[in-house]
């Protein structure tokens, strides 16, 4: 809960700096894990809450496929759209996948 409050505060702080479009999505991942993502400014950056930790802002970076967001410490990678949309959260420090096979809850 605390991480979610921090993310909402962070999104509000960014909103003070510039006008942003905000889209919030909740994802259900492998193993029943849940991730919340708050996309901002036309999907060019995202804040992610997973396991009571907030990651971000993650900025859009080049990807071979899909859309990848990173801050050099964590990445959120989204591929597909609609019914085929799937995402994963990875620690770039350890190379470990934190959440995989994340599908948006519609």
N, CA and C atoms as an extended XYZ file, in Angstrom:
318
Properties=species:S:1:pos:R:3:atomname:S:1:resname:S:1:resid:I:1 pbc="F F F"
N         0.831       -1.195        0.000 N   UNK     1
C         0.000        0.000        0.000 CA  UNK     1
C         0.870        1.251        0.000 C   UNK     1
N         1.927        1.227        0.815 N   UNK     2
C         2.801        2.399        0.899 CA  UNK     2
C         3.448        2.700       -0.441 C   UNK     2
N         3.885        1.651       -1.165 N   UNK     3
C         4.508        1.850       -2.477 CA  UNK     3
C         3.518        2.484       -3.445 C   UNK     3
N         2.258        2.056       -3.384 N   UNK     4
C         1.238        2.621       -4.269 CA  UNK     4
C         1.033        4.101       -3.955 C   UNK     4
N         1.018        4.460       -2.681 N   UNK     5
C         0.873        5.868       -2.286 CA  UNK     5
C         2.059        6.675       -2.806 C   UNK     5
N         3.259        6.113       -2.705 N   UNK     6
C         4.446        6.802       -3.225 CA  UNK     6
C         4.355        7.000       -4.728 C   UNK     6
N         3.849        5.988       -5.442 N   UNK     7
C         3.718        6.106       -6.893 CA  UNK     7
C         2.705        7.188       -7.250 C   UNK     7
N         1.581        7.223       -6.558 N   UNK     8
C         0.569        8.252       -6.816 CA  UNK     8
C         1.145        9.630       -6.524 C   UNK     8
N         1.912        9.763       -5.436 N   UNK     9
C         2.572       11.032       -5.116 CA  UNK     9
C         3.548       11.408       -6.213 C   UNK     9
N         4.328       10.426       -6.689 N   UNK    10
C         5.308       10.669       -7.740 CA  UNK    10
C         4.624       11.140       -9.022 C   UNK    10
N         3.538       10.476       -9.400 N   UNK    11
C         2.789       10.872      -10.595 CA  UNK    11
C         2.269       12.301      -10.446 C   UNK    11
N         1.764       12.640       -9.260 N   UNK    12
C         1.289       13.995       -9.012 CA  UNK    12
C         2.400       15.013       -9.123 C   UNK    12
N         3.582       14.665       -8.629 N   UNK    13
C         4.734       15.567       -8.708 CA  UNK    13
C         5.126       15.814      -10.158 C   UNK    13
N         5.140       14.772      -10.960 N   UNK    14
C         5.458       14.938      -12.378 CA  UNK    14
C         4.400       15.812      -13.039 C   UNK    14
N         3.148       15.630      -12.648 N   UNK    15
C         2.061       16.432      -13.213 CA  UNK    15
C         2.232       17.913      -12.945 C   UNK    15
N         2.871       18.276      -11.838 N   UNK    16
C         3.127       19.682      -11.553 CA  UNK    16
C         4.142       20.268      -12.522 C   UNK    16
N         5.070       19.430      -12.972 N   UNK    17
C         6.125       19.894      -13.858 CA  UNK    17
C         5.624       20.101      -15.279 C   UNK    17
N         4.683       19.288      -15.706 N   UNK    18
C         4.155       19.403      -17.062 CA  UNK    18
C         2.817       18.684      -17.146 C   UNK    18
N         2.072       19.029      -18.147 N   UNK    19
C         0.790       18.377      -18.362 CA  UNK    19
C         1.039       16.958      -18.865 C   UNK    19
N         0.394       15.960      -18.253 N   UNK    20
C         0.602       14.578      -18.672 CA  UNK    20
C        -0.732       13.882      -18.868 C   UNK    20
N        -0.729       12.922      -19.767 N   UNK    21
C        -1.837       11.995      -19.903 CA  UNK    21
C        -1.452       10.792      -19.054 C   UNK    21
N        -2.366       10.331      -18.218 N   UNK    22
C        -2.067        9.214      -17.321 CA  UNK    22
C        -3.013        8.059      -17.609 C   UNK    22
N        -2.431        6.870      -17.787 N   UNK    23
C        -3.196        5.643      -17.981 CA  UNK    23
C        -2.690        4.640      -16.956 C   UNK    23
N        -3.587        4.120      -16.126 N   UNK    24
C        -3.222        3.140      -15.107 CA  UNK    24
C        -3.710        1.764      -15.535 C   UNK    24
N        -2.850        0.767      -15.343 N   UNK    25
C        -3.226       -0.617      -15.660 CA  UNK    25
C        -2.728       -1.533      -14.551 C   UNK    25
N        -3.516       -2.553      -14.287 N   UNK    26
C        -3.121       -3.605      -13.358 CA  UNK    26
C        -2.906       -4.869      -14.178 C   UNK    26
N        -1.816       -5.576      -13.886 N   UNK    27
C        -1.454       -6.799      -14.606 CA  UNK    27
C        -1.426       -7.966      -13.632 C   UNK    27
N        -1.879       -9.126      -14.092 N   UNK    28
C        -1.747      -10.371      -13.329 CA  UNK    28
C        -0.655      -11.179      -14.021 C   UNK    28
N         0.330      -11.597      -13.244 N   UNK    29
C         1.513      -12.248      -13.793 CA  UNK    29
C         1.573      -13.719      -13.389 C   UNK    29
N         2.556      -14.426      -13.944 N   UNK    30
C         2.764      -15.833      -13.607 CA  UNK    30
C         2.874      -15.975      -12.097 C   UNK    30
N         2.306      -17.043      -11.566 N   UNK    31
C         2.347      -17.282      -10.127 CA  UNK    31
C         1.350      -16.455       -9.349 C   UNK    31
N         0.435      -15.769      -10.064 N   UNK    32
C        -0.584      -14.969       -9.391 CA  UNK    32
C        -0.094      -13.616       -8.896 C   UNK    32
N         1.127      -13.255       -9.243 N   UNK    33
C         1.669      -11.958       -8.841 CA  UNK    33
C         0.915      -10.833       -9.539 C   UNK    33
N         0.923       -9.654       -8.930 N   UNK    34
C         0.231       -8.511       -9.510 CA  UNK    34
C         1.186       -7.324       -9.638 C   UNK    34
N         1.066       -6.605      -10.755 N   UNK    35
C         1.872       -5.416      -11.023 CA  UNK    35
C         0.927       -4.296      -11.408 C   UNK    35
N         1.183       -3.091      -10.878 N   UNK    36
C         0.439       -1.905      -11.293 CA  UNK    36
C         1.386       -1.015      -12.064 C   UNK    36
N         0.916       -0.530      -13.208 N   UNK    37
C         1.723        0.364      -14.041 CA  UNK    37
C         0.944        1.644      -14.286 C   UNK    37
N         1.632        2.767      -14.158 N   UNK    38
C         1.037        4.072      -14.440 CA  UNK    38
C         1.832        4.672      -15.590 C   UNK    38
N         1.214        4.668      -16.773 N   UNK    39
C         1.852        5.219      -17.967 CA  UNK    39
C         1.553        6.707      -18.031 C   UNK    39
N         2.564        7.472      -18.428 N   UNK    40
C         2.422        8.922      -18.436 CA  UNK    40
C         2.866        9.506      -19.767 C   UNK    40
N         2.327       10.687      -20.045 N   UNK    41
C         2.762       11.502      -21.167 CA  UNK    41
C         2.774       10.723      -22.481 C   UNK    41
N         1.619       10.185      -22.858 N   UNK    42
C         1.525        9.451      -24.120 CA  UNK    42
C         2.344        8.180      -24.143 C   UNK    42
N         2.486        7.521      -23.010 N   UNK    43
C         3.195        6.243      -22.879 CA  UNK    43
C         4.704        6.376      -23.085 C   UNK    43
N         5.295        7.561      -22.875 N   UNK    44
C         6.750        7.661      -23.029 CA  UNK    44
C         7.498        7.361      -21.735 C   UNK    44
N         6.782        7.221      -20.619 N   UNK    45
C         7.398        6.791      -19.361 CA  UNK    45
C         6.350        6.087      -18.506 C   UNK    45
N         6.856        5.331      -17.515 N   UNK    46
C         5.965        4.534      -16.680 CA  UNK    46
C         6.534        4.444      -15.265 C   UNK    46
N         5.656        4.347      -14.301 N   UNK    47
C         5.995        4.008      -12.928 CA  UNK    47
C         5.361        2.658      -12.648 C   UNK    47
N         6.085        1.760      -12.005 N   UNK    48
C         5.609        0.397      -11.779 CA  UNK    48
C         5.674        0.072      -10.289 C   UNK    48
N         4.609       -0.539       -9.765 N   UNK    49
C         4.586       -1.004       -8.372 CA  UNK    49
C         4.481       -2.523       -8.396 C   UNK    49
N         5.463       -3.151       -7.746 N   UNK    50
C         5.490       -4.611       -7.658 CA  UNK    50
C         6.066       -4.996       -6.301 C   UNK    50
N         5.384       -5.895       -5.622 N   UNK    51
C         5.869       -6.431       -4.349 CA  UNK    51
C         6.234       -5.307       -3.368 C   UNK    51
N         5.346       -4.318       -3.297 N   UNK    52
C         5.490       -3.167       -2.387 CA  UNK    52
C         6.703       -2.290       -2.690 C   UNK    52
N         7.223       -2.384       -3.893 N   UNK    53
C         8.316       -1.516       -4.321 CA  UNK    53
C         7.880       -0.730       -5.545 C   UNK    53
N         8.354        0.515       -5.618 N   UNK    54
C         8.052        1.369       -6.765 CA  UNK    54
C         9.287        1.468       -7.641 C   UNK    54
N         9.105        1.265       -8.926 N   UNK    55
C        10.181        1.387       -9.905 CA  UNK    55
C         9.844        2.545      -10.830 C   UNK    55
N        10.784        3.438      -11.016 N   UNK    56
C        10.529        4.511      -11.956 CA  UNK    56
C        10.900        5.865      -11.406 C   UNK    56
N        10.799        6.846      -12.280 N   UNK    57
C        10.213        6.710      -13.605 CA  UNK    57
C        11.129        5.912      -14.527 C   UNK    57
N        10.506        5.049      -15.308 N   UNK    58
C        11.200        4.289      -16.340 CA  UNK    58
C        10.869        4.962      -17.663 C   UNK    58
N        11.885        5.265      -18.442 N   UNK    59
C        11.690        5.983      -19.698 CA  UNK    59
C        11.804        5.040      -20.877 C   UNK    59
N        11.054        5.316      -21.922 N   UNK    60
C        11.054        4.473      -23.103 CA  UNK    60
C        12.447        4.452      -23.723 C   UNK    60
N        12.936        3.239      -24.024 N   UNK    61
C        14.243        3.035      -24.638 CA  UNK    61
C        14.078        2.135      -25.857 C   UNK    61
N        15.111        2.053      -26.657 N   UNK    62
C        15.063        1.229      -27.865 CA  UNK    62
C        14.909       -0.239      -27.496 C   UNK    62
N        14.076       -0.938      -28.266 N   UNK    63
C        13.844       -2.371      -28.049 CA  UNK    63
C        13.754       -3.071      -29.392 C   UNK    63
N        14.193       -4.327      -29.430 N   UNK    64
C        14.114       -5.108      -30.660 CA  UNK    64
C        12.659       -5.342      -31.058 C   UNK    64
N        11.808       -5.506      -30.074 N   UNK    65
C        10.377       -5.644      -30.329 CA  UNK    65
C         9.625       -5.141      -29.105 C   UNK    65
N         8.397       -4.724      -29.314 N   UNK    66
C         7.596       -4.216      -28.209 CA  UNK    66
C         8.058       -2.848      -27.758 C   UNK    66
N         7.665       -2.480      -26.540 N   UNK    67
C         8.039       -1.195      -25.949 CA  UNK    67
C         8.734       -1.488      -24.633 C   UNK    67
N         9.942       -0.961      -24.488 N   UNK    68
C        10.736       -1.199      -23.284 CA  UNK    68
C        10.969        0.127      -22.573 C   UNK    68
N        10.846        0.080      -21.244 N   UNK    69
C        11.080        1.243      -20.388 CA  UNK    69
C        12.200        0.874      -19.422 C   UNK    69
N        13.096        1.810      -19.139 N   UNK    70
C        14.218        1.516      -18.254 CA  UNK    70
C        14.720        2.771      -17.559 C   UNK    70
N        15.352        2.553      -16.410 N   UNK    71
C        16.085        3.626      -15.738 CA  UNK    71
C        17.517        3.167      -15.460 C   UNK    71
N        17.927        2.052      -16.067 N   UNK    72
C        19.255        1.502      -15.843 CA  UNK    72
C        19.321        0.539      -14.674 C   UNK    72
N        18.279        0.541      -13.823 N   UNK    73
C        18.224       -0.372      -12.683 CA  UNK    73
C        17.128       -1.424      -12.854 C   UNK    73
N        16.045       -1.029      -13.525 N   UNK    74
C        14.919       -1.946      -13.752 CA  UNK    74
C        14.367       -1.694      -15.147 C   UNK    74
N        13.718       -2.704      -15.725 N   UNK    75
C        13.045       -2.547      -17.008 CA  UNK    75
C        11.655       -3.142      -16.952 C   UNK    75
N        10.766       -2.507      -17.670 N   UNK    76
C         9.384       -2.958      -17.862 CA  UNK    76
C         9.232       -3.075      -19.368 C   UNK    76
N         8.962       -4.282      -19.857 N   UNK    77
C         8.939       -4.544      -21.291 CA  UNK    77
C         7.559       -5.070      -21.662 C   UNK    77
N         6.904       -4.375      -22.581 N   UNK    78
C         5.545       -4.718      -22.997 CA  UNK    78
C         5.568       -5.104      -24.470 C   UNK    78
N         4.973       -6.253      -24.782 N   UNK    79
C         4.872       -6.717      -26.169 CA  UNK    79
C         3.421       -7.004      -26.495 C   UNK    79
N         3.040       -6.786      -27.754 N   UNK    80
C         1.685       -7.052      -28.194 CA  UNK    80
C         0.724       -5.962      -27.768 C   UNK    80
N        -0.535       -6.159      -28.107 N   UNK    81
C        -1.585       -5.223      -27.705 CA  UNK    81
C        -2.902       -5.974      -27.619 C   UNK    81
N        -3.850       -5.368      -26.935 N   UNK    82
C        -5.152       -6.017      -26.782 CA  UNK    82
C        -5.015       -7.360      -26.091 C   UNK    82
N        -5.634       -8.382      -26.672 N   UNK    83
C        -5.642       -9.723      -26.075 CA  UNK    83
C        -4.255      -10.366      -26.044 C   UNK    83
N        -3.323       -9.899      -26.881 N   UNK    84
C        -1.985      -10.496      -26.921 CA  UNK    84
C        -0.956       -9.731      -26.080 C   UNK    84
N        -1.383       -8.655      -25.407 N   UNK    85
C        -0.441       -7.866      -24.614 CA  UNK    85
C         0.132       -8.686      -23.465 C   UNK    85
N         1.454       -8.591      -23.299 N   UNK    86
C         2.140       -9.294      -22.230 CA  UNK    86
C         3.356       -8.466      -21.825 C   UNK    86
N         3.676       -8.460      -20.537 N   UNK    87
C         4.785       -7.646      -20.048 CA  UNK    87
C         5.638       -8.432      -19.062 C   UNK    87
N         6.836       -7.898      -18.814 N   UNK    88
C         7.690       -8.461      -17.779 CA  UNK    88
C         8.461       -7.342      -17.098 C   UNK    88
N         8.798       -7.582      -15.838 N   UNK    89
C         9.582       -6.647      -15.038 CA  UNK    89
C        10.891       -7.337      -14.692 C   UNK    89
N        12.010       -6.645      -14.940 N   UNK    90
C        13.313       -7.243      -14.726 CA  UNK    90
C        14.231       -6.295      -13.960 C   UNK    90
N        15.036       -6.851      -13.077 N   UNK    91
C        16.084       -6.086      -12.396 CA  UNK    91
C        17.293       -6.073      -13.319 C   UNK    91
N        17.741       -4.900      -13.729 N   UNK    92
C        18.924       -4.823      -14.575 CA  UNK    92
C        20.195       -4.980      -13.750 C   UNK    92
N        20.102       -4.761      -12.456 N   UNK    93
C        21.269       -4.943      -11.579 CA  UNK    93
C        21.656       -6.406      -11.462 C   UNK    93
N        20.629       -7.271      -11.309 N   UNK    94
C        20.899       -8.696      -11.100 CA  UNK    94
C        20.619       -9.545      -12.342 C   UNK    94
N        19.895       -8.982      -13.309 N   UNK    95
C        19.497       -9.744      -14.488 CA  UNK    95
C        18.327      -10.676      -14.218 C   UNK    95
N        17.754      -10.587      -13.020 N   UNK    96
C        16.660      -11.471      -12.606 CA  UNK    96
C        15.310      -10.927      -13.068 C   UNK    96
N        14.469      -11.810      -13.584 N   UNK    97
C        13.103      -11.447      -13.935 CA  UNK    97
C        12.281      -11.458      -12.656 C   UNK    97
N        11.670      -10.317      -12.344 N   UNK    98
C        10.888      -10.180      -11.114 CA  UNK    98
C         9.441      -10.625      -11.312 C   UNK    98
N         8.886      -10.306      -12.475 N   UNK    99
C         7.506      -10.694      -12.802 CA  UNK    99
C         7.461      -10.992      -14.294 C   UNK    99
N         6.871      -12.106      -14.679 N   UNK   100
C         6.821      -12.484      -16.091 CA  UNK   100
C         5.406      -12.892      -16.481 C   UNK   100
N         5.192      -12.946      -17.789 N   UNK   101
C         3.885      -13.343      -18.329 CA  UNK   101
C         2.765      -12.499      -17.717 C   UNK   101
N         2.973      -11.191      -17.649 N   UNK   102
C         2.000      -10.270      -17.055 CA  UNK   102
C         0.972       -9.861      -18.094 C   UNK   102
N        -0.284      -10.168      -17.820 N   UNK   103
C        -1.391       -9.831      -18.711 CA  UNK   103
C        -2.259       -8.771      -18.041 C   UNK   103
N        -2.659       -7.744      -18.813 N   UNK   104
C        -3.512       -6.721      -18.204 CA  UNK   104
C        -4.852       -7.300      -17.771 C   UNK   104
N        -5.329       -6.842      -16.628 N   UNK   105
C        -6.650       -7.225      -16.141 CA  UNK   105
C        -7.621       -6.247      -16.771 C   UNK   105
N        -8.553       -6.723      -17.529 N   UNK   106
C        -9.494       -5.841      -18.238 CA  UNK   106
C       -10.851       -5.889      -17.596 C   UNK   106
